[in-house]
Amino acid sequence: MEAIPEILHLQAGSQEAFRQLVEAYQQMVYNTSLGILQQEADAQDITQEVFISIFQHIKDFRAGSALSTWIYRITVNKCMEYIRYKNRRRRISAVIRRFGGSSIRVSEEAADFVHPGVRLQNKELATQLFRAMARLPARQNSAFVLHKIEGLSYQEVGEVLGLSVSSVESLLFRAKKNLQTLLGAFYDELRE
């Protein structure tokens, strides 16, 4: 497969090509990070880390997949690393609290935020959905964000997550079932 000329410029270290890449993909990376992490500051940090990683590893990119797929993969991996880091901090904090030491404050609840793709009149529903999404297992959350929020096809989600299409379908099915359970109480309250 022939390399795309822009990729060749990026791999040659062109600052202009990198600037154009950041402009073209910054919003996509931020929105994906925000959908997964649900914290604006964390999403901004991850967005910066993604572009640093792209800059450092662009020479390794092989045009076997789309550039956007590679960028999504880096974004999801950085988000998963951050979630693992945050979970480790929570466990350490719990141990320290249990033995009477000072603790690191880590918020257990998803922050209230508005995703750029959510209309104002749907804010309350979106807030409940994102809170429920935060309680999904990490891979289900990532697949759900990529498919339902970012609009990627099952095939594209599979390429990003390194899964077969049938695995993506199964992951999304379980995510939807879990969301139905998690959101059941909220909708029961609305009916009362």
N, C-alpha and C positions, 0 to 999 in steps of 0.2 A: 504494500500500500504506500502510495506517495505521500510524503509529509506535507502538511498544509504550510504555505509560505509564512504565515504569521507565527506558527509554531517554530519554524526555523529561525525567525528573528528573535523569538523569546529564548530559544536554546542558545543563540549566539550572544545573549546578554543585552539585547536592545532595551534600553530604559523606556523608550517611546512605546514599544510593543507591550511591555509590562504595564505601563500606565493605561493603555487601551484595554488590556485584559481586565485590570481592576475595575475600570469604568463599566465594562460590559457585564461582569459577573458579580460585582460587589453586592447589589441588591438581592440577587438570587442566594448568595452565600449567607447574607444577614437574615433573610426571611426563613431560610431552612434552619439556621441555628436558633433563631427566635422560636420557631415552631417546636423544636425539640427541647430546648433549654427553658423557655418561657421566662427568661430574665433578660431585659434589654442590655444591661451592662455585660452580662456573660456572653450574649450573642455578639456584641461589639468586639469583645476580646477574642472570641473564637474566629470572627471574621478576619481580624488582623493576623491571627495565628495561621489561618488557612492560606492567606496570601504570602506570608513568610515561607510557609512550607512549599507552596507552588514555586516561588522564586528559587528556593534551595534545590528543588527536585525536578524542575522543568526539563532538565537534560535527560532524565529517566523516562519521560513521557514517550510512549510509543503510540502511534496513531491507530492502534488496534481497536480503540473505542473512541467515542466522541470526547472532545475536550471537556464539555459540560458534564459528562458522566464521570470523568476523572475528578473534576472539581467537586461534584456532589459527593463522591466517595471520600475525598479528603475531608470535606465538611462533616459528614456523618461520623467518620472515624474520630475527628477532633472532638465532636460533641460527646461521643461515647467515652473517650478518654477523660473528658472533663466530668462526666457523670460518675465514672468509677472513682475519680479523685475526690469528688464531693462526698460520695458514699463512704469512702475510707475516712474522711474527716469526721463524718457523723458518727461512725463507729468509735473512733478514737475519742471524740468528745463525750460519748456515752460512757466509755470506760473511765475517763477522767472524772466525770460527774459522779459515777458510782463509788469511786474511791475517795471522794471528797476534795479533789483538787479543783482549781479554776478550770473553766471550760471554754472551748472555742464556740462562739455562737454561729450556728448554721441554721438557716430557715428551713423548716420541714415542709412548708406549704408553698405552692406555686404563687408567684407574685401576680397582682392584678396588672395586666398590661393589655394593650390593644394591638393585635397583629395587623400589619398594614393592609391585609386583604379583607378585614372585617368591617362591615358597614355599621354605623353608629346604632341604628335601630336593633341590630342583632348583638349588641355588646354583652348583655346579660347572658344570653344563650351561649355566646362564644366563650365568655369567662368560665361558665360551667363546663363546657366541652374541653377547654384547655386544662382546667383543673383535673378533669377525669383523665385526659391524655397523659398528664404528668404521673399518674398512678399506674399506667401501663408498663409492662416490661419494656426495656430500652429498645429492643429490635422491633417490637410491635409499634411502639411510638414512632420510631424512625420510618418504618414502612408506611404508616398512616400519614405522617407529615409529607413524605415524598409523593405519595399517590393522591391524597385528598386535598392537600394544601398547595403543593408545588405542581400538581397536575401531571406527574410522570406516569407513563403507562406501566403495566405490570412488568413488561420486558425491561424497561429502563430502571425501574426499582430493583429488579433482579441484578442488573449489571452493576448498579451502585453498591448494593449490599452483598454481592457475590453469591446470589441464590438463583435457583431455577425459578421459572415462572410459576410452577405448581407450588413451590415453597412460599413464594410471595403471596399467592392466592390464599394459602393456608394461614400465613401470618396475618394477613388483612382480615380474614374471616374471624380469627381468634381476637384480633383487636376490636372489631365491631361488636362481637359478643361481649367482651369485657366492658366496652363502653356502654352498651345497653344496660348491663348490670349496674355499672357505676352511676349512670345517669338516671336510672329508674326512680330513685328516691326524689331527685329534683323534679322530674316530670309528674310524679305522684303529688308533690306539693302544689304544682301549678294547677292540677285538676281540682284541688280542694277549694 
